[in-house]
């Protein structure tokens, strides 16, 4: 009986001493300042629009274990942006297409815990190409 009690107490200590592994995305969470540079090119190379915008925002965890959400304050047609990131802080390459003439891709990643840099490309061949570069700094 003493042996059973001793094993039970030892088991409780071992279980209570185990720490839950922390989520690698947590270091990126918080308030950020984002700068977005956007270029729109039509008809095989004619620049029709370019602008730069600044947005306050926040990075939150996504619903999946490797997702983060970039939530911009105010009116931004791209908010929120969902990105998948690896444990090394790099954006997991994402390329997808709903139609044969449309493709969308994201690349880039975090530089340390306080900087983010990524590229977004939307191609609707042959009519429109949109290129965005987002740079973020944690506040």
Secondary structure, 3 states (H helix, E strand, C coil): CHHHHHHHHHHHHHHHHCCCCCCHHHHHCEEEEEEEEEEEEECCCEEEEEEEEEEEEEEEECCCCCEEEEEECCCCCCCCEEEEECCCCEECCEEECCCCCEEEEEEEEEECCCEEEEEEEEEECCCEEEEEEEEEEEC
